[in-house]
Structure formats: C-alpha cells, structure tokens
Amino acid sequence: MTPTAHSAAGPASLGHSLRAAVIGSPIGHSKSPALHRAAYHLLGFDCSYEAIDVSPEDLPAFVESVRAAGNWRGLSVTMPHKTAMVHLVDSVTSLAGVLGVLNTVTVDTGGPRPVLTGHNTDVAGIIGALRHGGVLEAPRSAVILGGGGTAAASLAALQQLGATGVTVFVRSPGLAAPLRTLGDSLGVPVQLREWDGAATGLLEADVVISTLPPGGADALASQLGNLRAPRVHPTRPVLLDVAYDPWPSPLAAAWEARGGTIVPGLEMLIYQAVEQVRLFTGSRFPDPARVLKAMCDAVGAPAR
C-alpha cells in the first residue's frame, strides 16, 4: 500500500519549496496540520504541511522516500510509529535515546545526503500542558495510566517537574517493566501496579496523566464515578488526558465531577507543536508566545 495524504490535509506541496507532515495510522483526526500551517503563515515559512497515513509495513519505504526527495524539512510522528522510527533515523537526541521513543524528525539537507534526526517534544508538551492546568509545584503523588511510549515521555516530564516517585497502572505490569528501568535512569522510582487498583489509586494522586487511547479509560471512569471515598489530598488535583476527541472524555468528566481540574490532550499537542515548529523553522522562530497564540487561534483553544 502506498502512503497517501489524507483528504483533510489539502494538496500535497503545490506552491511550496519545502515539505513537512504528520505521519501515523489512522491520521484523519489529527489537528497538527492546522497548528503547523498557522505557525508557518505567521512566520512566512514557505513549507507545506500534510497529514499522511502510513501503515507500519510502509514506514521504512516512506522514510527512504523522504531521504530521496531532498525538499523535506521535518516530520511529526504519531502512533504507531514512535518507537519504530527510532531505528530508521540517522541519530536521536539524548532525550529521545533515553526514552526509546520519538515524535519528531528533522531533515538536514545541507550535506551530501539528507540526515534525519529524531527528537522527543512530547516531554515539553506534557510539561506545558500541566503547567497550563495549574501544576506549578513538584507533584507530591503522581500517577500515569498506561505503559507505552507516551507513558515514557510522561515519566520524563514528571521528573522535570520535580516528582520524586511515580505510580504506573497497567494491565500487564511485566510488559511495562522498561518503565521501571527508565525511572531508575531518571532518578524517579516507578511503582508498577495492576490495573484493577487504578480507581482507588487515583484518589491518592494530585497529578494524573492518562496516556490511553480514546475509550481506553471508559470503564475506569465508571468506577471512579461510583467511588464514595474522599480524596486523600486536600488540594485540587489535575488530570491530563492525552485523548482529546471527544472532549471531555468519560474519564475527564468523572474527574471533574469529583472536583478535579481537567486538561485535554489538545494542550499537550499545542505545546509540543511549538517545539516542533522551532526545530523545523530554525532562525525564523521568534518569541514562542506569538507562535503559541497563532496555534491556539487555529484550533479554537483558549487564549493564554
């Protein structure tokens, strides 16, 4: 199957000297084209930006087509390619290397052959989203739901925010063992716990990051809504749910009903995209606040 631009992304690269895109499968829901195009328009950056559906089996060939074209500037990488792409680029930054996942690829065409470098801007996106939600001090009790690549980025973000320990609820703790190893390397002890304890575990947290796909926490939301036990922490806890369509998710609605603050994954997407634009545009990048505002306006996010 040949990778194709999703119909919502518009024409591939007509009238532009450079190309960029978000790749994944499925990709039709992505708001990345709206975010990047708004930033490029603001900066006067002559680059197209598409949403391209690339299946796992087509990923190696697609990467080689990027190398061969000579006019690519960068890729935003989403599921299911964040881990596989690490092995297809020429190098990765230290952060992406430690995490073992990337969400951004820059393409340097200044040498005899294009050089692809992997980055992880999800960590910056998570930090920005949590700070936007009011997390301005080190979390006292932090929880992650799920054990995939976004969980790894979440762990790094919590470490940078000052967390001294993180509890991770997963359905298969054995498969999530690399998160404990990552926590050791970051200096943040990780406790892996069975999924059936997640609902009561959330009551002990002041910061929660759900890395589950849409619908993945719906049953948990019902359990949380049925719990009568009070929260352990008196402060208003924050939930960042990386799923943002539909919004609020059932988990977010249940969290808010119990008095917590909810932050949609759209905030994470916006803040990580600011860093992607910085990487793709280089010296054209001005005050990030201007780019942030343009992106928020493009997707109807609240001004800040």
Secondary structure, DSSP 8 states (H G I E B T S, - for coil): ---EE-GGG-SSSTT-SEEEEEEESS-TT--HHHHHHHHHHHHT--EEEEEEE--GGGHHHHHHHHHHHS-EEEEEE-TT-TTGGGGTSSEE-HHHHHHT--SEEEEE-SSSS-EEEEE--HHHHHHHHHHHTT--S--SSEEEE--SHHHHHHHHHHHHTT-S-EEEEES-TTTTHHHHHHHHHHT--EEEEEGGGHHHHHTT-SEEEE---TTTTHHHHHHHHH-----SS-S--EEEES--SSSS-HHHHHHHHTT-EEEEHHHHHHHHHHHHHHHHHGGG---HHHHHHHHHHHHT----
